[in-house]
Amino acid sequence: MGDSPAKASSSSDPSTSTPDFDNRVYLVPYRWWKGVMESQAKEDRPSGIPYSISPVAPRLWNEILRGNSNSDFVCNIERDDYWKEDDDAAEGASSLTYALIPFYSWLLVLDWRFVTCFTTKKYECFSSINAPTTDVYPLMLRVSVTQKKILTLKISKKDNSAENYRRSSNIFSSDFKPVHVLDFTGKIDYIQTDEWDKQPHDCFQQPDHEILLSVRVSISENMSSGLHVFPKMQHLKDSMSSPQSKITSISYGDPDTCNKENIDNPVLEIGDFDVVGPYGLTGLKNLGNTCFMNSAIQCLAHTPKLVDYFLGDYSKDINRNNPLGTKGELASLFADLLRRLWTVDRTPVDPCVFKENLGHFSPGYAGCNQHDSHEFLAFLLDGLHEDLNRVKFKSYSETKDSSGDPDEVAAEYWANHLSRNDSIIVDTCQGLYKSTLVCRVCNKVSMTFDPFMYLSLPLPSTNMRRMTITVFSTNGTKEPSAFTINVPKFGKLKDIIQALGIACSLRDDETLLIAQVSANHIMSFLEESLLSISLIRNEDHLAAYQLPKDFENGSVMVFVHQRMGEPHLSDQSTSSWKGFGTPLIGVLPSMVEGNTIRNLFLKLLNPLKRSNTCSIGKQDKNSNNFSDIVTKLEARFHVPGHKNMADTMEEGIDIEDALQFYLTDKKSSAMGSQIQMDEIVSPIRLRKKFYVIVRWKNKALEDYDIRLLNTLPVICQHSSKRYQEYVTLYACLEAFLTEEPLDPEGPWYCPCCEKHQQAHKKLDLWRLPEVMVIHLMRFSYSQHKENKLETFVDYPVDDFDLSAYMSSMTDKASYHYRLYAVSNHYGSLGGGHYTAYVYHEGVDGWFKFDDDSVVPIDGVNGVKTSAAYLLFYERV
């Protein structure tokens, strides 16, 4: 019980060896801690040093509790070697006895798997530790030592929130019973013996020799529930004895940690502690829309060749006379930032100095606007190259157009390039591709070679949109059918017609007329082929009508359906006509009779006839003779002995009464005169689109299956499973290398024709860099619209083989690459958020860098997402 600090330091148990490194400490109920220790052999249990705590002025404490005093609570801490656990239990004061334990002991007890992951180099997200964090709150203590070696503890209102200040009263407010603390960290004795001042630590020294100490308090009775998650104390001892399990604090006295905002947040986060382990797992603070910068920097900061270079003597290469550079300032700032990321201290790095100077180098980066990470990466690499260009005086070399031996031409181009550009960026990130132009008039071939620092690969197809549209036949042979098609998300109406025509087997002499249907009426016809698909909403209903290509020579007849509605509840004797179903469309000559209109409608209804009614035979059903069909349809209602409409209706009506036709307007809001069967519709009254209301009597409703008219689906049913387009990285590369014509607005000057001509351009990979940066062109811009493609690109992780895409094999280096970093973009074009995925070779695992947060990624599959924007590959 009374071990000295020296003995504690020599103990094999790390819980008493805290003088070697700072630890965050936890104040917990002793009986809870005692229950944990009982699972360990008695001789292996760590010892705690007992202390008693007594208030300096107990009489003021009740005033403090009532809020009538602004005084700080002050108490003395004294070594109590006479304390015995049995006496304490006999007095019933066990609830006033606490244990001060190290931070890692707290973690190990509440979730021993945390350390298992550390010893196996598989890190878990620290915020997911299975701990009762809702019962934990931070408390800032001011500790001082008088000349008489009396230890004084002060709890100040200015250091703690009002709630935490009040809660601490439950611990130290007893005026009648002593409060005991068993220190299992050795920290109290360490401070009292003045050893604290002799060692480097993060504790912030306060005036009057006060030490500001952060303690996490958890004294809830519910903590007993945590006992069952701890399997065996031997696991605790074995794991704690491993050097890799030591977790050091960075929060003692940190001014940022002492502010009220952080005090009120008891949740454990990565920034609260440090892990002794592999370097390079440090986050970057977000200064306000700087995630684009943080993402790109983390990818570069884990590029092995650049890390080795900037952690070494890079200054010898700084070119302070290059007018294209920043006199070495950008390189120095980047090197300083990279070195801070590769230290043992895991505190998130504040890049404010780098960001502020970045705005001086390029005013566009001043302020807090969001930017494109690829554009920033290009600017940064170019700036680093100019600052570190070993070429002090650039010689002039003219770029020649050549059609000679490609290998010789390429060697000359690369030599000329190196004569003006020689830096670590060129050595690491630059390659060479061949550009071939062929004149479409004289077939002149022009060959040039250009260096590249990254490859901007197009996504070979735009993001697709899935649409469901119902097709209606106008020749009376097919039932309405719904087809689901995939069209470019930002395509045109002609793309819909083309895809739908293929789906419904449209003949060469047919076309499709697409209409938007709402409330049983056609709201509008979509006839402009260049109409943007983006204007069509997912909740809209579209109907497509198969018509002959020359339908514009006649008149389009639009039939809108009505039926008698149910009687009103208040008056069973009254009812009204109600619209139903999808309108049908047919085409007729310019001058027609009422009979012709009726027969056309019956023809359109033919596929809807119920099978159990008298109808045209199979031979007639397949007949294309319109007059025969009409004749037999009429005979259906007039043949003697047949049960027709006249036989079933009480008033003895015929076909004209079963289906009645009325002229109307486009919105069917005005009822015109009834169309008589022998009436000739005047050409004056007939327009290109002719609207007719068809009123269905009960008999007609019984003979036809109108459900086929009432089932018009929406364009896209909202679903939790969204359609995701898929493409491989190799397909993107092939699209980049595919021969294509030049833009007609930017013709090429042909030296043979001696004028600007149209030409074809072909790119080929010629020389590959050590580090290959792939830029996926997800963002597209046009005069009226900006768009981001969410296409999922399946990219290789372990072996990106470019052998098949090389035009020259003179370079003896490997053409195989391994992925080591990804810059991701989430959200829309105008905003969104950037993160980075980085492979850490020392841990042999992937980590997600989200500004100041660094968490592991579970498996390689977690690295592949549709948010990938920049891919970083290194040569194998």
Beta strands, then each sheet from edge to edge (+ up, - down):
strand 1: 25-29
strand 2: 49-55
strand 3: 73-79
strand 4: 97-102
strand 5: 137-145
strand 6: 151-155
strand 7: 179-183
strand 8: 205-206
strand 9: 210-217
strand 10: 247-249
strand 11: 273-275
strand 12: 431-439
strand 13: 445-452
strand 14: 455-458
strand 15: 464-472
strand 16: 481-488
strand 17: 510-518
strand 18: 521-526
strand 19: 541-548
strand 20: 555-564
strand 21: 577-588
strand 22: 592-593
strand 23: 659-664
strand 24: 671-674
strand 25: 680-681
strand 26: 689-696
strand 27: 726-728
strand 28: 740-741
strand 29: 748-750
strand 30: 755-757
strand 31: 759-767
strand 32: 771-777
strand 33: 779-781
strand 34: 786-788
strand 35: 792-794
strand 36: 800-801
strand 37: 816-826
strand 38: 833-840
strand 39: 845-850
strand 40: 853-856
strand 41: 868-875
sheet 1: 8+ 9- 1- 4+ 7+ 2- 3+ 6- 5+
sheet 2: 10+ 11-
sheet 3: 13+ 12- 31+ 28-
sheet 4: 14+ 32+ 41- 37+ 36-
sheet 5: 14+ 32+ 41- 37+ 38- 39+ 40-
sheet 6: 16+ 15- 19- 17+ 18-
sheet 7: 21+ 20- 26- 23+ 24-
sheet 8: 22+ 25-
sheet 9: 27+ 35+
sheet 10: 29+ 30-
sheet 11: 33+ 34-
end
